[in-house]
Amino acid sequence: MDQWLSVISEVGFPIIVTLYLLNRIENKLDTLNHSIQMLPTQLQKH
């Protein structure tokens, strides 16, 4: 049981950090994708 807790504590933190960073990157990529899709419309206005 102690071995499992040790493994979870050693591996759990990097997994949480990775998931957090992937979530942030995904949000930024969604915003970038939306901006790129709106670019032709914005260029036509000018």
Secondary structure, 3 states (H helix, E strand, C coil): CHHHHHHHHHHHHHHHHHHHHHHHHHHHHHHHHHHHHHHHHHHHHC
